[in-house]
Amino acid sequence: MQEKLLHTEKFVISPKESGGEALIFITEYYDNGDKEIFTNQRIVLHSYCNNATINLYGIQITSDILRELANKLDEAKIIATSKL
């Protein structure tokens, strides 16, 4: 059975890089046929005519994980700044 693609969300992690490079986080939402949604995620690095893709099979980067990462980055910056 072919799963139905419901939505694709693309997030450019490096929007200010316009010199031919882009790092994109892609999440695809599928209907598994049982009225449940599952996702496929991948990270794509584009560099001029080349690209590399990392498929995240068996792992899901959720909004909760991203919030935790953002908090840790903010805390790390505060620690680093305090050492100036």
SELUM-219807 format. One record per atom (N, C-alpha, C): residue number from 1; residue in one letter; chain; atom name; z, x, y. Coordinates in Angstrom, 2 decimals. Example, Ala and Ser with C-alpha at 12.3 -4.5 7.8 and 13.67 -1.06 7.14 Angstrom:
- num | residu | chaine | atome | zz | xx | yy
- 1 | A | A | N | 7.80 | 13.19 | -5.69
- 1 | A | A | CA | 7.80 | 12.30 | -4.50
- 1 | A | A | C | 7.80 | 13.20 | -3.30
- 2 | S | A | N | 7.08 | 12.85 | -2.25
- 2 | S | A | CA | 7.14 | 13.67 | -1.06
- 2 | S | A | C | 7.87 | 12.90 | 0.03
//
This chain:
- num | residu | chaine | atome | zz | xx | yy
- 1 | M | A | N | 0.00 | 0.84 | -1.19
- 1 | M | A | CA | 0.00 | 0.00 | 0.00
- 1 | M | A | C | 0.00 | 0.88 | 1.25
- 2 | Q | A | N | -0.80 | 0.53 | 2.19
- 2 | Q | A | CA | -0.90 | 1.26 | 3.45
- 2 | Q | A | C | 0.15 | 0.72 | 4.42
- 3 | E | A | N | 1.01 | 1.61 | 4.93
- 3 | E | A | CA | 1.99 | 1.20 | 5.92
- 3 | E | A | C | 1.30 | 0.93 | 7.24
- 4 | K | A | N | 1.78 | -0.07 | 7.94
- 4 | K | A | CA | 1.17 | -0.45 | 9.21
- 4 | K | A | C | 1.85 | 0.32 | 10.36
- 5 | L | A | N | 1.04 | 1.06 | 11.11
- 5 | L | A | CA | 1.54 | 1.76 | 12.29
- 5 | L | A | C | 1.83 | 0.74 | 13.38
- 6 | L | A | N | 3.08 | 0.70 | 13.84
- 6 | L | A | CA | 3.49 | -0.27 | 14.86
- 6 | L | A | C | 3.42 | 0.30 | 16.27
- 7 | H | A | N | 3.78 | 1.58 | 16.39
- 7 | H | A | CA | 3.85 | 2.18 | 17.73
- 7 | H | A | C | 3.90 | 3.70 | 17.61
- 8 | T | A | N | 3.30 | 4.39 | 18.55
- 8 | T | A | CA | 3.40 | 5.84 | 18.65
- 8 | T | A | C | 3.95 | 6.19 | 20.02
- 9 | E | A | N | 5.02 | 6.98 | 20.02
- 9 | E | A | CA | 5.63 | 7.43 | 21.27
- 9 | E | A | C | 5.45 | 8.93 | 21.36
- 10 | K | A | N | 4.88 | 9.38 | 22.47
- 10 | K | A | CA | 4.68 | 10.81 | 22.71
- 10 | K | A | C | 5.49 | 11.21 | 23.93
- 11 | F | A | N | 6.25 | 12.30 | 23.76
- 11 | F | A | CA | 7.06 | 12.82 | 24.86
- 11 | F | A | C | 6.70 | 14.28 | 25.06
- 12 | V | A | N | 6.21 | 14.60 | 26.25
- 12 | V | A | CA | 5.86 | 15.98 | 26.57
- 12 | V | A | C | 7.13 | 16.69 | 27.01
- 13 | I | A | N | 7.57 | 17.64 | 26.21
- 13 | I | A | CA | 8.82 | 18.36 | 26.48
- 13 | I | A | C | 8.65 | 19.31 | 27.65
- 14 | S | A | N | 7.45 | 19.81 | 27.85
- 14 | S | A | CA | 7.20 | 20.79 | 28.90
- 14 | S | A | C | 6.15 | 20.26 | 29.89
- 15 | P | A | N | 6.48 | 19.20 | 30.65
- 15 | P | A | CA | 5.46 | 18.60 | 31.53
- 15 | P | A | C | 5.00 | 19.48 | 32.68
- 16 | K | A | N | 5.80 | 20.45 | 33.07
- 16 | K | A | CA | 5.43 | 21.30 | 34.21
- 16 | K | A | C | 4.52 | 22.44 | 33.81
- 17 | E | A | N | 4.36 | 22.67 | 32.52
- 17 | E | A | CA | 3.48 | 23.74 | 32.04
- 17 | E | A | C | 2.05 | 23.21 | 32.03
- 18 | S | A | N | 1.27 | 23.60 | 32.98
- 18 | S | A | CA | -0.10 | 23.10 | 33.07
- 18 | S | A | C | -1.12 | 24.21 | 32.85
- 19 | G | A | N | -0.68 | 25.34 | 32.31
- 19 | G | A | CA | -1.58 | 26.46 | 32.11
- 19 | G | A | C | -2.24 | 26.47 | 30.75
- 20 | G | A | N | -2.36 | 25.30 | 30.12
- 20 | G | A | CA | -2.99 | 25.23 | 28.81
- 20 | G | A | C | -2.00 | 25.09 | 27.68
- 21 | E | A | N | -0.70 | 25.13 | 27.97
- 21 | E | A | CA | 0.31 | 24.98 | 26.94
- 21 | E | A | C | 1.00 | 23.63 | 27.08
- 22 | A | A | N | 1.37 | 23.07 | 25.94
- 22 | A | A | CA | 2.13 | 21.83 | 25.93
- 22 | A | A | C | 2.96 | 21.76 | 24.66
- 23 | L | A | N | 4.19 | 21.29 | 24.79
- 23 | L | A | CA | 5.06 | 21.05 | 23.65
- 23 | L | A | C | 5.34 | 19.55 | 23.63
- 24 | I | A | N | 4.93 | 18.89 | 22.55
- 24 | I | A | CA | 4.97 | 17.43 | 22.50
- 24 | I | A | C | 5.78 | 16.98 | 21.29
- 25 | F | A | N | 6.69 | 16.04 | 21.52
- 25 | F | A | CA | 7.48 | 15.42 | 20.47
- 25 | F | A | C | 6.88 | 14.04 | 20.20
- 26 | I | A | N | 6.44 | 13.80 | 18.97
- 26 | I | A | CA | 5.75 | 12.55 | 18.63
- 26 | I | A | C | 6.55 | 11.80 | 17.57
- 27 | T | A | N | 6.78 | 10.52 | 17.82
- 27 | T | A | CA | 7.42 | 9.65 | 16.84
- 27 | T | A | C | 6.49 | 8.47 | 16.58
- 28 | E | A | N | 6.21 | 8.25 | 15.30
- 28 | E | A | CA | 5.38 | 7.11 | 14.89
- 28 | E | A | C | 6.27 | 6.13 | 14.13
- 29 | Y | A | N | 6.19 | 4.85 | 14.51
- 29 | Y | A | CA | 7.00 | 3.80 | 13.89
- 29 | Y | A | C | 6.11 | 2.98 | 12.96
- 30 | Y | A | N | 6.54 | 2.81 | 11.73
- 30 | Y | A | CA | 5.76 | 2.10 | 10.71
- 30 | Y | A | C | 6.54 | 0.94 | 10.13
- 31 | D | A | N | 5.80 | -0.10 | 9.72
- 31 | D | A | CA | 6.35 | -1.21 | 8.94
- 31 | D | A | C | 6.13 | -0.84 | 7.48
- 32 | N | A | N | 7.22 | -0.77 | 6.71
- 32 | N | A | CA | 7.09 | -0.37 | 5.31
- 32 | N | A | C | 6.68 | -1.52 | 4.39
- 33 | G | A | N | 6.42 | -2.69 | 4.95
- 33 | G | A | CA | 6.01 | -3.84 | 4.15
- 33 | G | A | C | 7.16 | -4.78 | 3.82
- 34 | D | A | N | 8.38 | -4.32 | 4.04
- 34 | D | A | CA | 9.57 | -5.14 | 3.78
- 34 | D | A | C | 10.26 | -5.53 | 5.07
- 35 | K | A | N | 9.49 | -5.55 | 6.15
- 35 | K | A | CA | 10.02 | -5.87 | 7.49
- 35 | K | A | C | 11.09 | -4.88 | 7.93
- 36 | E | A | N | 10.97 | -3.65 | 7.48
- 36 | E | A | CA | 11.83 | -2.57 | 7.93
- 36 | E | A | C | 10.97 | -1.51 | 8.58
- 37 | I | A | N | 11.54 | -0.80 | 9.51
- 37 | I | A | CA | 10.80 | 0.24 | 10.24
- 37 | I | A | C | 11.25 | 1.61 | 9.75
- 38 | F | A | N | 10.29 | 2.47 | 9.53
- 38 | F | A | CA | 10.61 | 3.88 | 9.30
- 38 | F | A | C | 9.77 | 4.70 | 10.25
- 39 | T | A | N | 10.19 | 5.93 | 10.44
- 39 | T | A | CA | 9.51 | 6.79 | 11.42
- 39 | T | A | C | 9.02 | 8.08 | 10.78
- 40 | N | A | N | 7.96 | 8.59 | 11.32
- 40 | N | A | CA | 7.50 | 9.95 | 11.07
- 40 | N | A | C | 7.58 | 10.66 | 12.40
- 41 | Q | A | N | 8.11 | 11.87 | 12.39
- 41 | Q | A | CA | 8.22 | 12.64 | 13.63
- 41 | Q | A | C | 7.59 | 14.01 | 13.44
- 42 | R | A | N | 7.06 | 14.52 | 14.53
- 42 | R | A | CA | 6.52 | 15.88 | 14.51
- 42 | R | A | C | 6.59 | 16.48 | 15.91
- 43 | I | A | N | 6.60 | 17.79 | 15.92
- 43 | I | A | CA | 6.57 | 18.55 | 17.17
- 43 | I | A | C | 5.27 | 19.33 | 17.15
- 44 | V | A | N | 4.50 | 19.20 | 18.24
- 44 | V | A | CA | 3.20 | 19.86 | 18.32
- 44 | V | A | C | 3.21 | 20.81 | 19.50
- 45 | L | A | N | 2.81 | 22.05 | 19.24
- 45 | L | A | CA | 2.66 | 23.05 | 20.29
- 45 | L | A | C | 1.17 | 23.28 | 20.48
- 46 | H | A | N | 0.69 | 22.99 | 21.69
- 46 | H | A | CA | -0.71 | 23.25 | 22.04
- 46 | H | A | C | -0.74 | 24.48 | 22.94
- 47 | S | A | N | -1.65 | 25.37 | 22.66
- 47 | S | A | CA | -1.85 | 26.55 | 23.50
- 47 | S | A | C | -3.34 | 26.81 | 23.59
- 48 | Y | A | N | -3.90 | 26.34 | 24.68
- 48 | Y | A | CA | -5.34 | 26.45 | 24.90
- 48 | Y | A | C | -6.07 | 25.81 | 23.72
- 49 | C | A | N | -6.82 | 26.55 | 22.95
- 49 | C | A | CA | -7.61 | 25.98 | 21.85
- 49 | C | A | C | -6.86 | 25.96 | 20.53
- 50 | N | A | N | -5.64 | 26.42 | 20.49
- 50 | N | A | CA | -4.86 | 26.49 | 19.26
- 50 | N | A | C | -3.74 | 25.48 | 19.29
- 51 | N | A | N | -3.28 | 25.07 | 18.10
- 51 | N | A | CA | -2.08 | 24.25 | 18.04
- 51 | N | A | C | -1.36 | 24.49 | 16.72
- 52 | A | A | N | -0.08 | 24.19 | 16.74
- 52 | A | A | CA | 0.76 | 24.28 | 15.56
- 52 | A | A | C | 1.60 | 23.01 | 15.50
- 53 | T | A | N | 1.73 | 22.45 | 14.30
- 53 | T | A | CA | 2.48 | 21.22 | 14.12
- 53 | T | A | C | 3.62 | 21.44 | 13.14
- 54 | I | A | N | 4.79 | 20.95 | 13.49
- 54 | I | A | CA | 5.94 | 20.94 | 12.60
- 54 | I | A | C | 6.23 | 19.49 | 12.27
- 55 | N | A | N | 6.02 | 19.10 | 11.01
- 55 | N | A | CA | 6.34 | 17.75 | 10.55
- 55 | N | A | C | 7.80 | 17.70 | 10.14
- 56 | L | A | N | 8.52 | 16.72 | 10.64
- 56 | L | A | CA | 9.95 | 16.62 | 10.38
- 56 | L | A | C | 10.21 | 15.65 | 9.23
- 57 | Y | A | N | 9.81 | 16.03 | 8.04
- 57 | Y | A | CA | 10.04 | 15.19 | 6.86
- 57 | Y | A | C | 11.50 | 15.31 | 6.43
- 58 | G | A | N | 12.13 | 14.18 | 6.19
- 58 | G | A | CA | 13.49 | 14.18 | 5.71
- 58 | G | A | C | 14.54 | 14.39 | 6.79
- 59 | I | A | N | 14.12 | 14.50 | 8.01
- 59 | I | A | CA | 15.06 | 14.67 | 9.13
- 59 | I | A | C | 14.58 | 13.78 | 10.27
- 60 | Q | A | N | 15.51 | 13.17 | 10.96
- 60 | Q | A | CA | 15.17 | 12.32 | 12.08
- 60 | Q | A | C | 15.94 | 12.78 | 13.31
- 61 | I | A | N | 15.23 | 13.03 | 14.38
- 61 | I | A | CA | 15.86 | 13.35 | 15.65
- 61 | I | A | C | 16.02 | 12.03 | 16.39
- 62 | T | A | N | 17.26 | 11.57 | 16.48
- 62 | T | A | CA | 17.56 | 10.28 | 17.09
- 62 | T | A | C | 17.98 | 10.44 | 18.54
- 63 | S | A | N | 18.07 | 9.33 | 19.24
- 63 | S | A | CA | 18.53 | 9.38 | 20.63
- 63 | S | A | C | 19.97 | 9.88 | 20.71
- 64 | D | A | N | 20.80 | 9.56 | 19.72
- 64 | D | A | CA | 22.18 | 10.06 | 19.71
- 64 | D | A | C | 22.22 | 11.58 | 19.59
- 65 | I | A | N | 21.37 | 12.14 | 18.73
- 65 | I | A | CA | 21.32 | 13.59 | 18.58
- 65 | I | A | C | 20.84 | 14.25 | 19.87
- 66 | L | A | N | 19.84 | 13.64 | 20.52
- 66 | L | A | CA | 19.34 | 14.20 | 21.78
- 66 | L | A | C | 20.38 | 14.13 | 22.88
- 67 | R | A | N | 21.19 | 13.06 | 22.91
- 67 | R | A | CA | 22.27 | 12.97 | 23.90
- 67 | R | A | C | 23.30 | 14.07 | 23.66
- 68 | E | A | N | 23.62 | 14.30 | 22.38
- 68 | E | A | CA | 24.57 | 15.36 | 22.04
- 68 | E | A | C | 24.02 | 16.72 | 22.46
- 69 | L | A | N | 22.74 | 16.96 | 22.21
- 69 | L | A | CA | 22.11 | 18.21 | 22.64
- 69 | L | A | C | 22.17 | 18.36 | 24.16
- 70 | A | A | N | 21.85 | 17.30 | 24.88
- 70 | A | A | CA | 21.89 | 17.36 | 26.35
- 70 | A | A | C | 23.30 | 17.69 | 26.83
- 71 | N | A | N | 24.31 | 17.07 | 26.24
- 71 | N | A | CA | 25.70 | 17.35 | 26.63
- 71 | N | A | C | 26.06 | 18.81 | 26.35
- 72 | K | A | N | 25.65 | 19.32 | 25.19
- 72 | K | A | CA | 25.95 | 20.71 | 24.85
- 72 | K | A | C | 25.25 | 21.69 | 25.80
- 73 | L | A | N | 24.01 | 21.37 | 26.17
- 73 | L | A | CA | 23.30 | 22.23 | 27.12
- 73 | L | A | C | 23.97 | 22.22 | 28.49
- 74 | D | A | N | 24.43 | 21.05 | 28.94
- 74 | D | A | CA | 25.14 | 20.96 | 30.21
- 74 | D | A | C | 26.43 | 21.77 | 30.17
- 75 | E | A | N | 27.18 | 21.64 | 29.06
- 75 | E | A | CA | 28.43 | 22.40 | 28.92
- 75 | E | A | C | 28.16 | 23.90 | 28.89
- 76 | A | A | N | 27.13 | 24.31 | 28.17
- 76 | A | A | CA | 26.79 | 25.74 | 28.09
- 76 | A | A | C | 26.40 | 26.30 | 29.44
- 77 | K | A | N | 25.69 | 25.50 | 30.23
- 77 | K | A | CA | 25.30 | 25.96 | 31.57
- 77 | K | A | C | 26.52 | 26.14 | 32.46
- 78 | I | A | N | 27.48 | 25.22 | 32.34
- 78 | I | A | CA | 28.71 | 25.32 | 33.13
- 78 | I | A | C | 29.45 | 26.60 | 32.74
- 79 | I | A | N | 29.54 | 26.89 | 31.45
- 79 | I | A | CA | 30.22 | 28.10 | 30.98
- 79 | I | A | C | 29.50 | 29.33 | 31.50
- 80 | A | A | N | 28.18 | 29.36 | 31.38
- 80 | A | A | CA | 27.41 | 30.51 | 31.85
- 80 | A | A | C | 27.55 | 30.70 | 33.36
- 81 | T | A | N | 27.49 | 29.61 | 34.10
- 81 | T | A | CA | 27.61 | 29.67 | 35.57
- 81 | T | A | C | 28.98 | 30.19 | 35.99
- 82 | S | A | N | 30.00 | 29.81 | 35.23
- 82 | S | A | CA | 31.36 | 30.25 | 35.58
- 82 | S | A | C | 31.53 | 31.77 | 35.40
- 83 | K | A | N | 30.63 | 32.40 | 34.66
- 83 | K | A | CA | 30.71 | 33.83 | 34.42
- 83 | K | A | C | 29.90 | 34.66 | 35.39
- 84 | L | A | N | 29.27 | 33.99 | 36.37
- 84 | L | A | CA | 28.51 | 34.73 | 37.38
- 84 | L | A | C | 29.41 | 35.51 | 38.30
//
